[in-house]
Amino acid sequence: MVTNAIVRQGSTTTTIPNAIEVENYLPDEDAVGAKAKSVGWYAWLPDGVTQGRRAVTQYELFGQSSFTGKTATATRTANLGDGRSITIEFKGIVDSNFPDNHPHFPGFRAWSFSSINVVSSSGGFSTSQVFNVSIPVSSNNPRNAPYGLTTCGVRLIVLSTDDAVQPKGRESGWEYELLGSAQSYSLGEQRTATFDVDSSSGGTARIIATGTVRSRPSASQQNFPGQTQAWDVKYSIDPLGTYGTWVNGALMDNNAIVSNDNPFRTPGTSVGIVLRVLSLTTAVLPPGFTGDRIFEENSQVNDISLYGDLLGKSNESSPEHEITYINESVRNETVPDYEKMTLCGLALKSSRNFASLDQLRVWLSTGIEVERFLSSEAGTVGPSNKFVDLVYHLLTDTTAGAGNVVSAEMIRTEDFAATAQFLEANKLFFDGAIAEPTNIRQFISDTAPFFLCNFVISDGKFSLVPALPTDNNGNISENPVTIQQLFTSGNIIEGSYSVEYLSSEERKDFQAVMRYRQEQRNQLPEEKTLVVRFSEDDSDTYPIESFDMTQYCTSRDHAFLVAKYFLSLRRRVTHTVKFRTSPFGISLAPGNFIRVVTEASPYQSANNGTISSDGTIVSATSLEDGDYSVVYFAVDDDEVTSATMTVADGKVVEPALHDTLFTISDTTVSSNVYMVEQLTLGEDGMVDVVATEFPTSSAFNSSIALEVLDDAAFTTEG
């Protein structure tokens, strides 16, 4: 059976689009009150016509071009059909001629637009929106005689609005619904999707969208924090799904409802695309059929109703027949074996003990077989409760994971043995099932902190590393962390250093409510709750935040350890840093600790002053005798210069500083320890480093690790 079938009994010759381009993204308006302020010419109307449109339109607007230098003004109002309208003033001048070899008007004088202005506008317009100003062709239009047009006009584009509304997220929002999140794929990776559109000329086309993951421009990242990657999408026509009437310039559009996890547009609203036909071609299509959905292709008997949807069939919503009694049960000679499936069978003999069986719960002692990375199990395949083993399986398995798009070469497995040892030593086990389809990369990123791990990227490779320092046995270490590298202004590329602070809301202390499962063999699970807070005055008044670990956590100790980590993390981590550095001499990996030393000279007006020709200082702050580091500017110099200024008896000793403006440099030095989260190699060969603050004592002992290991610092309930 086929839905929306297109059947070709033999080879068919048809005219279909050959090339298309993006006309616009939907919706047109982002703000109800935004009025168009300025517009520009975009195209001539009507679509699908290539000759005569300009001449016919300008005659309708300005009349006969009787002499060179003639000017005229015309006003037209366009109603967009949805309550929006706009009135446009066209100004024209006769300043050109038709070509001498024009087939109909050789050498005739011609009009040109000198300006197109907005007279008035309703609300609901946005920058880059296009709209049509259609004009009926009068019967006495001499420029229309060779062409026979019934309508003409111009398509205009909004250049600006009165409140500078810039539509944001339409393109990325549409591409997210079409291809998914670009963050889930590696740079350069491709995905394809298809969708059907109807054209303004009466044709229907199947569009093939091919997206390639690229880096998102920095300006776009400011609008959508955390979205560092974007799709670069090319659109083409699938000839086998395209039919109907087509003309050049025909428009096609498609819409989608914004999903809840789309970060670019408001969930529940609509987002879409408008495509334009650039050229047509003649194609010969082979015999066959296509459709939206093909199912039961080889079945011989199917339901059919002569009444269409007027009457329902008895088997529409449930089976028409059901087995109610079995009087003989024969054992299979061989146990059925279904590849890559877990099988469970339940045999019940007729009795009064079971009136019905609505839901079946099964206790499984082991899970699926995966590759294991714990040193004692290295190289083996079998059941595992280590989150790191699950991560590798999800990223590489072609059936249950993303193995078709992620290869083992894209994973930094050399970190996995240490991570597996860390999970084993601290009894952080994943005992659960992933029962619903999910975004794998998002799932790993969201779940990793509940195992005190970070899901990181190193030079395009995925990895999972402990979020706290560990010893050789995988235990959380109280010893000073090893500083892998020091970064200062000497090895940080100038202008690349930036600091991003967490908001005050994200740094408030709280009480953690941890939900987990308590299980016994062959028993139904019981949900438990553990409340954890700091052991200090008024901590019971802190706001409550709940964390659901019931999918995988079956241990109170696991829940308690995660709660301590989250509470300490919230209190102590305040910011992240980003910077670029040269790859020469760098030896870093995600999870390494680095020290960053920066200097800052905050501007203070009280430190400013002038020095007269005799060395006298004029300043809001009196300066004692001594040496001062200053930055000064001389009248006859074009640059600001640094120097040391010596003050003796209230005057400057150095003659070179006389007749200058100066400010005293009050430099503060900041030194912090950070954990590397991401390392990527830029197109220019420089290394981009993203690191999170990792608070330590003066001896470089981890403040978070010390707090997590101190049970007395926390109070529990449950």
N, C-alpha and C positions, 0 to 999 in steps of 0.2 A: 504494500500500500504506500502511496506517495501523497504528501500534502503539497498543494500549490504546484502540481505537476506541469512540466513543460515537455511535451512529447514531439519528437521529430521523426516522422516515418521514413524520411530519406535525407540526403544531404540538402542543406538549406543555405541559400545565399541571402545575407541580411546586412543592413547598415547599422553599425553599433559605434559607440564612442571608442576612440583610439587613445586619447589622452585626457586627463582631468586634473583639476587643481582645487585647492581649498579656497572657497569664496569667503567664508566667515565661520565663526563658531557661535553656537547658541547657548543661552538666550541673548537676544539683542540688547535688552536693557538690564542694567544692574541696579539702578536707583530710580524710584518712581518720579522724583521731582527734578531729575536732571534734564535741562533743556539744551537743545543743540545751539551752539554759539557760532561755529563756523563749519563750512562744508567745502568739499572739492569735487571736481569731476572724476567719475570712476569708469563709466562705459556709456555707450549709446544704446538706445532701445529702438525696436524690439529685439529680444534674443533670437538667435538663429538666422538673422539677416546680416549680410556683410556689405551691402551697397546701398547708398542713398540715405542712410539714417541721419547723418550729420546735416546734410543739405536740407532735407525735409523738415527736420526739427528746428533748425535755425530760421527757416522761412516762417514756420508757424509762430516762432517767438518774435522775430524782428521785422518780417516782411521782405520787400524787394531790396536787394543790395544795389541801389541805383548809382552810387558814386563812391569812390574811394574816400575814406575818412568819415563816412556816415556813421552815426552812433544811434543806438536805440536801447530802450529798457523794457523788460517784460516781467510780470509777476505771476507766479503759479503756486497753487496750494496742493500739496500731496497729502492724501488721507491713507494711513497705513492699514486701515481696516480693523484695528484693535483699540480704537479710541485715541490713538496718537495722530497728530497732524503737524505739518510744518509748511510755512510759506516762504518761498525762495524768490529773490530778485535776481534776474539775469541781466547783465549789461553786455552789449555787443558792439563791435566796430568792424567796418568793412576795411580790411587791411591785407587781404590775400586774394588769390585767384585759383580757379580750378586749373589742373594741368592742361597744356595745349593739346594733348592727345586724349583728353577725356572723351568717351564715346557719346556723351549727351550734352555736356556744357563746356566745350573746349574754350579755355581762357576766360570764362565768366568770372565776374567778381564774386567773392565769398565772404561770409561773416566769420568772425572769431569771437570767443568769449573774452571780454576784458576783465570781468569779475563775476563771481557768483556769491551772493550774500544772503544771510538768514534775516528775514523780516520779523518773523515770530515763530515760536515753537511751543508745542505742548511738552509736558514732562515725559520721562521714560526713555530718553535717548542716551546713548553711550558712545564713547570714542571708538572709532573703527567700524561702527555700524553702517551698513549700506541700505539705501532705500531707493525706490523708483519715483520719478516724476513723469507720469504718462500723459501724453497729449494726443487727442484725436486729430486725424489729418483732415483738413477742410478740402472740399471738392475743387476749389480754385487754386490749389497749391501747385505752381508750375514745376517745382522741383520733384514732385511726386509722380509726374506723368510716366516716366520710364519704369517706375518701380511698383506702383499700385499698393502702397502701404495704407493700412487703415488706422494704425496708431504709430506714434513715434515718441521720442522723449529722451531723457537722460537718467542714468543711474548715478547717484551721488553718494559720497562717503562722509560721515561726520568726522571732522578733524578735532573738534574740542567742544566741551559743554560748559555751562555756566558755573558748575561746581567741580569741574575737573575730575569727573568720575571716570576711573580707569577700570574696565572690566578685568577681573583677576580670576585666574584658575579655570577659565572655560576650556582652553585647549588641553591643559593637563588633566582636568576633571573628566573630559570626554575620553582621553587616551587611557585613563585609569579604568574606566568602565569597559573599554574595548579590549585592552591588553593586560590589565592588572597593574600592580604596583611595580614601577621601575626599580624600586629599592630591593626587590626580591631577586634581581638578576645581576649578573656581572656586566661590566662595561663591555660593549661590543656584542653582547648576546642579542639574538633576534627572536621575535615571536610574530605569528601571523593570526589574523582573525578575519572573518567575512561577515558582511551584513548586506541586506537588500534595501534599495531605495527606489522611490518613484520620482520621475522627472517632471518638470513643468511642461514638457512637450508630449507627455503621454507614454513615455517608455519606462521600463523597469530594468534595473541593473543590479547585478551582484558585485559588490565592491570587495576587493582584497586589500587589507591593510597590513603592511609589513613594518614592524617597529624595531628599531635598533636602540639599545640602551646607550646613552651618552651622559656626560657630566652636565648637571644643571647650571646655567649661568648664575654668577654670584648675586645679581640683582633679584633673580627669581627666588633664590634661597632665602633672601631677606623676607620675602612675602610668605614663604612656606618653610619655616625652620625645620631642619631635620631631613628635608627632601633634597638630597645631594645629587640625585640622578633623575633623568627625564627620558622620555621616548622621542626618537626622531622617526616620524611615521611617513611612509610613502604609500599613496593610494593608486590602485590600478583596477582595470575592469576584468571580470571573469566572463569571457564570451559565452560560455555554456549556460550561464544564468542570466543573460541579458537579451531582451527582446522589446518589441514595440516601436513606436515612432520616436526618432531622435533628430535634433537639430543642433548646430553649433551654438554655444552659449546657454544651453538648457541647464537649469539649476536642479539639484537633488539635495534632499536633506534627510537626516536620521536623528532620532532622539533616544535618550536613555534616562532612566531614573537614577539619581545619585544614591549610591549605597551608603550604609552607615559608616564604613571604614574609609571612605574617600576623603582625603585630607584637603582637597582643593575647592570643593563646593559644599553647600549646605545639604545634608542628607534629606532625601525625600523630594528635592526639587528636580528640575529637568535640565539636562545638558545635551548638546548635540553639535552637529556639523552641517555646513552647507557646501556642496561641491559644484563646480562648474565644468561643463564639457568644453574642451579646447579644440578638439578636432574629431572627425569621423573617419571610419574606414569600412571597407566592404570585406566581410568575413564569410567563409564557407564552413558551416557547422556540420559535424557528422551526425548520422542517425543515432537516436538514443533518447533518454529522458533524464531530467533532473528535477529536483524538488527541494522544499525546505527540509523534509524528513522522509526517509525511506525506511520502512519497517515491514516485517513479515513478507520479505521480497519473494521467498520461495514457498510460501504456504499455498495450499490448494483450496481451502475453504475459509471464508471470512464472512462475518455478519454483514448484511446489507439490509437497509430499511427503505422502502419506497416512500415512507412518510418523512424522511429527513430527520430534523430535530423536533418534529411535532409530537412524536411518541418516544418513550424510553424503552430500552430493551432490558430484559430481566437480568442480564449478566453485566450491566454497565458498571455497577458499583460493588458487586460482590460475586463470588462464584455461583453459577446456576445450580451446581450439584456439589454435595459434600459427602465424604465418607463418614458414616456414623457407627459402623460396627465391622470388626474384622473377626472372622471365625477360624482363620488359619494363618499362622505366621511361619514362614520358611526362612531359615538362616542362609545368608549369602555364602557361596563357596569361598569367595575371596572378599575381604573387607574393601569397600569402595575407597578409592584414593583420588581425591581432588587436589590438584597441584596448588600450592600456596594458599591453602585454606585450613582453618582449624575446625574440625568436625566434632559434633556432639550428637549423640542419639539417645532417645528416651523411650523405653518400651514399657507400656502399662497394660496389664491385663484387665479384663472387664471386672469391675468390682464397684462397691458403693463408697469406696474411700475417696474417689475423685469425681466430683460433679462437673468441674471445669478446670481448665489449665490456661490461665490468661497470660502469665509471664514466667519465663524460665530464667533463673539465676544460676550461674555455674561458677564454682571456685576453682581457679586454675593455679596450680603451684608454679608453673613456669610460663614464660611468654615465647614469642617468636625467636628464632635463632638468628643471631646477628654476629658480626665480627667484633671481637672483644680486644680491649687495649690494656687491661690491667696486666702488669708485668708477669704475674703468675699464670695468666691466661693468654698471653700475647700470641697472636697467630692462629688462635682457635676460633671456631664458630659454634655458638650455642646460646642458650637463654642468658639474659643479663638484666640486672636492675641498675646499671650505671647510666646516668644521663648522657655521658659522653659517647657511649656506644650507640644509644638511641639517635643522637645527633648525626653520627656518621651514617647510620642506616637510613635516616630520613633524607640525607643529602645525596646518597649514592644509589639507593635501591630503585630500580626501574619500575617496580610494581607498586610499592607502598610509599615511595618518596619521589625525589626530583632527579633521579639518576639519568633521565633522558636529557636533562639540561645542565646538570652539574656533574663534573667528572671528579675522580679521586685526585687528579692533579690540582684541582682548585681548593683543596683542603690541606691545611697545615697539620698533618697527622703526627709530626714529631712532638707536639705539645700534649697529645692525648694520653700517653702513658702516665705522665705526672698528674694530669687532671683525674684520671681514673684512680690513681693511688690516693689522691686528696679526697675523693668521694668515698672511697672504701674506708679510709682512716677515720673520717668524721661521720660515718654511717648516714650518708645522704643518698638515699635510694629512690629510684623511680619505680613505684609499684602501681601500675595503672595501665589504662588503655586509651588510645586516641581513636575515638569512635566516630568522629565527624570530620569531613574534609576541612582542612585549615591551611592558611598561608604558612608554609614551613619556616621561612626566615623570620616571620613575625612571631611564630610560636616559640622558636628557639630563643629569640631575643627577650621575649616576655618571661619565659620559664627559667632561663639561666640564673637570674639573681636568687631564685628560690633554692638553688643548689650552691650558693655562694660562688658563682662563676660569672665570667664575662664572655659574651659572644663577640669576637673581635675580628678585624680584617687586617691582614698584613700583606701588602703588595698584591691585593686582589684575591688573596686566599683566606678562606674562613678558618677560624680556630676557636677553641673553647679553653679558657685558662682560669685558674683559681683567682678570685677577687681579693684574696688575702695572702700574705707571705706564708710559705710553708717550709718545713724541713724536708730532709731526704725521705722520710717515712710518710709524708703527706699530711702530717699534723700541722695545725695552725701555729706559726712560729712567733715567739715573743722577742726573738733576737733582732738586732738592727738589720734593716733591709739593705740589700746590696745596691748601691747607686751605680747603674750601668753607664751613665754618661752625664756630663755637665753641659748645660747650654747657657750661653751668655750672649750679649750683643755681638760677640766676636764670631759666633757660628750660627746665629739666627739671621735669616735673610731680612734685610731692612724693610720695614713696612708690612711684614707678613704676620707679626705677632698680634694676637687678639685674645681677649679674656671675655668669657661669657659667664656671668654670675646667675645662680639660681634665684628665683623670686623669693620674697620673704615667706610666701605661702608654702613654698616647697622646702623651707628650712625650719618650720615649726615643729616642736616636739609633739609627740602623739602617743597614744596607747595602741599597741598592736593586738588585734584580735585574730588569732590564727585558727583556721578551720582545717581539720585533718580527719582521716579515717582510722578507726580502731578495728582490727580484724582478728578473727580466729579461724583456724582451718575448718572448712566446710560450714561456716556460719555466715549469716548476713552481716555486712559491715555496719558499724555504728559511728555516726559523726560526732566528733568531739570538738570542743572549743577551748583554746588557751589564750588568756589575756596576759600580756607582758607590758610592763612600763618601768621607767627608771625608779630606783629606790631613793626618792627625794621628796621633799615637802611639796604638797599640792599636785603631785604627778597624776593623782586620780581625777584631776579636773581637766587634764589634757584632752583634746579632741580624740575621738576613736576612729581608727581606720581598720577595715576588715580585709583579710587576705585569704582567699579560697585556695587551699592546697589539697582538697579532697580528691582531685583527679589522680594524684600520685603519692601523696605523703601518708604513711601509716605509722608514724613514730612521733611521740611527744617530744623526744629529744631533738629530732629533725626540726619540728615546728619551733621549738624554743631557740635553737641556734639561729634559725633564719630571722626570728623576731628580734633577737639581740643585734644581729647584723644590720637589719633595716633601721632600728632605732639609733644605733651609733652612726650609721651612714647619714641619716637625716640631720643629726646634730652637728657633725664634724665636716662634711664635704660642702663647700660653698661655691665652687666654680670649676670650669674646664678651660683649657688653653689650646690654641691652635697656632702653629707656626710652620715655617718652611726652613729647611736646612740643606746643606750640601750632602750628597751621598758619600763623599770621600771620608773614610775613617769612621763611618757610623756603623755601629754593631748593636742593633736594637731589634726587639720582637715584642708583640703585644703581651702585656703582663709584666714587662720590665719596668724598673723604677728609674726615674731620671730626676735630676735637680736642675731647676731653672732659676737663674739669678738675673734680675732686671733692675734697672735704675730709672728713677722718675724724678723730674724737677717740676713740681707744681708751681704754677704762676701765682705770685703774690705781689700786689701793687705796692705794698709797703717796702719791698726790696728794690724798687726802681729809684733812679735818681739821675742827676746830671753832674758833669764835672766841668767847671769853668776853665778859662785859659790859664789861670794861675794855680789850678789844682784844687780849688775850693769845691766841696761837695754840697749839693743841694738835694736833700732827700727827706722823705716823711719820717724816716728812722735815723736817729743819730748813730754814727758808726764810731766805735772805739778804735784806738790804734791797733793795727795788726794786718794780717794778710787775709784777703777775701778772693774766692773764685768768682769771676764775673763773666758775663757776656755783654759786649759793648758794641756800639754802632757809631762810627765817625761820619761827619757830614760829607766829607769828600770820598767816602768809600761806599761801595755797593753791597758789601756783605757784612754779616754779623760775625764777630770774632770772639773767641774765648781767650781769657788771660787771667793772670793773678794780679790783683790790685793791692798795693801796700799803702796803708793810711798812717800818717805820722803828723801829730799836732793838728788833726782835723783836715789835712790836705793829702791829696794823692801824690805819691812820689814819682811815679812813672810819667814822663812827658808825653808818651804815645797815647796815654789815656785822657789827656786834657782835651777839652772841647768835644766831649762825647756823651752819649746817653748810655746808661748801664743798668743791669739788673743783677743782683746777687744770686748765684746758683745755689739752691738749697736742695741737694740731691739726696733722695732716700733710696736705700737698697732693699729689695725684697728677694728672699730666698725661700723657695718651697719645693717640696717633693711631690712628684706626680707619677701616676701609673699610666703607661702607654696603652691606649685603646685601639688606635688605628694608625697604620703606616701605609701610605700610598705613594707611588712614584708618578710625578706629574709629567706632562708632555715635554716640559723643558728640562727634564732630568733631575729636578729638585725633589726632595722627599717632603711630603706633607705629613706632619705629626699632629695627632689629636690625643690629648692626655687629660686625665681627671685628677684633681687635687687628692693627694694621699697624705693626710695629716700624720706627722711623726713627732716624737720628742726630740730634744736637742741631740740625743745620741742616735737618732734615726730609728727608734723603735716605733712600730706602727701603733698609733693611738687607737684605731678601730680594733685591731687584733687584741690588744691588751684589754679593751673593754668587753669584747665578745667572750673572752676567756674568763672574765670575772663575773661569776653567777651572782655574787653578793651585790653587784651594782644594779640588779633588776629585781622587781617584785612580780610574782606570778599569781594568777588565779585560774584554777582548772587543771 
